[in-house]
Amino acid sequence: MVEPMSEVTPPEHGRMRASDADRDSVAHRLREALAEGRLDPDEHSERLDAVYRAKTLGELVPLTEDLPAQSGPTASVAPTDFRSPRPLYGGGRIVDQEPTSQAAIVLMGGADRSGNWVVPGNFTAIAVMGGVDLDLREARFTQRETTIWVCTIMGGVGVTVPDDVQVRVHGLPLMGGFGVSSNTPSVVDPDAPVVHIRGIAVMGGVGVEYKPRKHQDEVEE
C-alpha cells in the first residue's frame, strides 16, 4: 500500500519572500506620502532604506501601516515605468553622466562631497589648514578607474568608501601620513570602480575608511 505524500504547509503570508515588485510598490507609496506631507524627508529616507533591507512581506507591512489605505478608482499603483531608487553596486556605479563636481579646495575651512554625486575621472582635493571629506558610498563614476589628486598642508582629507569600491593609495607623506582602515573588503566585484588616491600630505593626513551604506545593517562585533 502506497502511503499518501505528506502535504507541505505553505509559509505564513508575512514570512513569504518579498519580490522587487513588492518593494517597488511600497517605495512608490512612500514617495506619494512624502509628496502629500505625511512623511518628512528624514522619515522617508529611513523607511526607504528599510524597504531595500526587507527580505519578507512581513518586514514591508510596518513601513506603510500608519499611512491611509488606498482604495477605489483613485487608488494609485506604481506605474510600469516606475524605477525606485534601488542602490547601485559594483559596476552599476559607472554611468554615462556629467560629473557634479570637479574639485574641493579649502583654506582654513571645510568642504564635503556626499550623497548621489557623480565623480569625474580626475578629482582634486586640496586642504590648507582645513579639511575635506569625500563620501563615496552613494557616488557614481564616469569611468571605471578614477584618480583623486590630494594635497594637504597642515590639514586633512578623509575619504569614506563602501565595500564594493576598490581603493589604491599612492601618496607621498612629508611629516604627515596616508592611512587606510583595517576593515578592507576581502572580495570585490571584478567590474567595481577603482579609485586611485595620489598626492602629497605635508604635516597633514589623508585617511581612507570603509563604512557600511545607510541601507546596510551594521555588523555588531
GIUR-V722990 format. One record per backbone hydrogen bond with DSSP energy under -0.5 kcal/mol. CO is the residue of the C=O (numbers start at 1). NH is the residue of the N-H. If there is no record, write none. Layout:
co = [CO	CO]
nh = [NH	NH]
This chain:
co = [1	7	8	12	12	13	14	16	19	20	21	22	23	24	25	26	27	28	29	30	31	32	33	33	33	34	40	41	42	43	44	45	46	47	48	49	50	50	55	56	56	57	57	58	60	61	61	64	72	79	82	84	89	90	91	93	93	95	101	102	104	106	109	111	113	115	117	117	118	118	119	121	123	124	125	126	127	127	128	130	131	132	133	133	134	134	136	140	141	144	144	146	146	147	147	148	148	149	150	151	152	152	153	155	156	157	158	159	159	160	161	162	166	168	171	172	174	177	179	182	189	193	194	194	195	196	196	197	198	199	200	201	201	202	204	205	206	207	208	209	213	218]
nh = [3	9	10	15	16	16	58	57	23	24	25	26	27	28	29	30	31	32	33	34	35	36	37	38	39	37	44	45	46	47	48	49	50	51	52	53	53	54	18	59	60	60	61	62	63	64	65	67	75	82	84	86	92	93	94	95	141	97	120	124	126	128	131	133	135	117	119	140	100	101	142	147	149	104	151	106	129	153	108	156	111	158	113	135	136	160	139	119	95	146	194	148	196	123	149	150	198	125	200	127	154	202	129	205	132	207	134	161	209	136	211	165	195	197	173	201	203	206	208	184	192	166	146	196	168	148	198	170	150	172	152	174	203	154	177	157	179	159	181	161	216	220]
